[in-house]
């Protein structure tokens, strides 16, 4: 049985499955809004019934509703299942906000990069530029570049925050080299 195809109850319903995660989402406009909402409800019920049939417990603390656009999730899904509504969620390590801004993600990355950067500079006492560049490239840059194709910031404040890592690395490394 193809579990990822089972909740696809309408042509506008898409299912994305990865490991033990299943995401069901629908795209709609004003002409087919009600039909897609009903299909989303059916999809959620189909998955819940399948889990009950096979005595699989759904972790509702990790199950949630979110809406990208002006429609509120409560308007979409009408089931008796305890699904929480969230404004942002983490998917494969990327924080996605329902307004499709990435401010929370940028803040998270900058904070993690700061911690890694200062940990590195506190514990490594070296003046060789090549070593410092390699350490930056292997310890800090992966934190900043992870899935950057997806979350590339477009707000000026987020762009300024994301420039922090290269600015601080450069200005902190220069005194060591003199």
Secondary structure as GFF3:
##gff-version 3
##sequence-region A 1 178
A	DSSP	alpha_helix	3	6	.	.	.	ID=ss1
A	DSSP	beta_strand	13	18	.	.	.	ID=ss2
A	DSSP	beta_strand	21	26	.	.	.	ID=ss3
A	DSSP	alpha_helix	33	53	.	.	.	ID=ss4
A	DSSP	beta_strand	64	65	.	.	.	ID=ss5
A	DSSP	alpha_helix	73	76	.	.	.	ID=ss6
A	DSSP	beta_strand	84	85	.	.	.	ID=ss7
A	DSSP	beta_strand	88	91	.	.	.	ID=ss8
A	DSSP	beta_strand	94	97	.	.	.	ID=ss9
A	DSSP	alpha_helix	103	123	.	.	.	ID=ss10
A	DSSP	alpha_helix	129	135	.	.	.	ID=ss11
A	DSSP	pi_helix	136	140	.	.	.	ID=ss12
A	DSSP	alpha_helix	141	145	.	.	.	ID=ss13
A	DSSP	alpha_helix	148	151	.	.	.	ID=ss14
A	DSSP	alpha_helix	156	162	.	.	.	ID=ss15
A	DSSP	alpha_helix	164	177	.	.	.	ID=ss16
###
